[in-house]
Amino acid sequence: MNPPSGYEASAAFAQACDAADPLRAFRDEFLIPPHAGRDSHYFCGNSLGLQPRAAREAIAAELDYWAELGVEGHFRGRLPWLDYHAYLRDDLARVTGALPTEVVAMNTLGVNLHLMMVSFYRPTRERPAILIEAGAFPTDRYAVESQIRFHGFDPAEALIELEGDGPHGTLSQSAIEAALDRHGDRIALVLLPGVQYRTGQAFDLAAITALAHRHGCRIGFDLAHAVGNLPLALHDSGADFAVWCSYKYLNGGPGAIGGAFVHERHAQAELPRFAGWWGHDKTTRFRMGPKFVPTPGADGWQLSNPPILALAPLRVSLEIFRRAGMTRLREKSLALTGYLAWLVQHTLADVLEVVTPVDPAQRGAQLSIRVRGGRERGRALFEHLLAHGVIGDWREPDVIRISPAPLYNRYADCLAFAQAVRGWSPLA
Ligand SMILES: *Cc1c(COP(=O)(O)O)cnc(C)c1O
């Protein structure tokens, strides 16, 4: 089905779309939070993705090995713990469009961002600055500001926050280009999102990378809202690094282990880094020598032996992505979020306004939807939706984020959202 033609605001239409959906069976692999004895309409995969049914068993299996094998669990069992992070590698590489050696599951997003900046933010007196988007996620802003201070520079001069030039704070490619033309020779690092968390705008990673590199800047991406949402081509983008969390679209569980990408051209480079024994070359790690020899590639940025119980659900979750495939997921996502956008624009325009760019190439699953009439009205509608089992999330001052996830959301969920908004009394 090709948006936007042929959509209808009827239960029969939504059910027919769901019945024809080639990915419909994946929904059964997830635990959908109940509401009033039925499945809720869960649109919060942009914040915390749902639990794969296989997660519980995957964790239980590791607990069993621990009980039965103790320390031997590092070497025995179906998936010995010693190499556990490597069991996720190929699937992570598929989801991010990277070479397997370019990605690693480790730590959490904020930690990885700092670790990557240790290596890729190397300010000099002539080139001290970091460019980010205005209104960046707090962690990202705190991280870059603290890194700037850590290197002895002043954020008032070395932090450049690029104001959105488009509707609702969205950012055009030409605005990024203009900022780099103006400040490029002072910028050490460009840090931008794959999908902006507030507006839902998706960026062209390859085009931005080419721009940044033309100006001699390093570039990294925060893919918190892009990974598992859009097909990515990190290797081909040429970006120096990327980081992400895994509890949003990747359904890795609350506080799940995040990930990092380091482009192949840095695999053997002698970059400054904060080192730990798990990043040491695997073949000699257990000689426990004093000299750090990094494993080539992203693995060399690991610090600690990883938390197995936290990696287990992410491993099974990534297996689901392997079977579904990012191309098919994106195809469904375009049609599904297209349906939601159509419903808002054609049946709810008196109440709601889509903030996210309408161009499907500039968005993923999420629509940021502004409630007309101010914050109080917005809050009231949000509470009304929750009370009717329609679960999105709230962003001040007047935006509800609704993200149909193609692995477990249905067209019927999108229709239920529209019907719940229609049934809201202050409309009268
Ligand atoms: C979700 C999110 C985070 C959260 O960081 P954690 O370290 O996982 O808590 C950071 N940045 C962005 C852009 C996010 O969307």
The ligand as an SDF file (V2000), in Angstrom:
LIG
                    3D

 15 15  0  0  0  0  0  0  0  0999 V2000
   16.7790    8.5360   24.8360 C   0  0  0  0  0  0  0  0  0  0  0  0
   17.8890    9.4610   24.5650 C   0  0  0  0  0  0  0  0  0  0  0  0
   18.9830    9.5540   25.4330 C   0  0  0  0  0  0  0  0  0  0  0  0
   19.0450    8.7720   26.6990 C   0  0  0  0  0  0  0  0  0  0  0  0
   20.3520    8.4920   27.0990 O   0  0  0  0  0  0  0  0  0  0  0  0
   20.6660    7.2790   28.0880 P   0  0  0  0  0  0  0  0  0  0  0  0
   22.1140    7.4080   28.3180 O   0  0  0  0  0  0  0  0  0  0  0  0
   20.2670    6.0200   27.3960 O   0  0  0  0  0  0  0  0  0  0  0  0
   19.8500    7.4700   29.3330 O   0  0  0  0  0  0  0  0  0  0  0  0
   20.0150   10.4290   25.0900 C   0  0  0  0  0  0  0  0  0  0  0  0
   19.9710   11.1610   23.9620 N   0  0  0  0  0  0  0  0  0  0  0  0
   18.9200   11.0990   23.1070 C   0  0  0  0  0  0  0  0  0  0  0  0
   18.8980   11.9220   21.8660 C   0  0  0  0  0  0  0  0  0  0  0  0
   17.8500   10.2670   23.4000 C   0  0  0  0  0  0  0  0  0  0  0  0
   16.8050   10.2250   22.5770 O   0  0  0  0  0  0  0  0  0  0  0  0
  1  2  1  0
  2  3  1  0
  2 14  2  0
  3  4  1  0
  3 10  2  0
  4  5  1  0
  5  6  1  0
  6  7  2  0
  6  8  1  0
  6  9  1  0
 10 11  1  0
 11 12  2  0
 12 13  1  0
 12 14  1  0
 14 15  1  0
M  END
$$$$
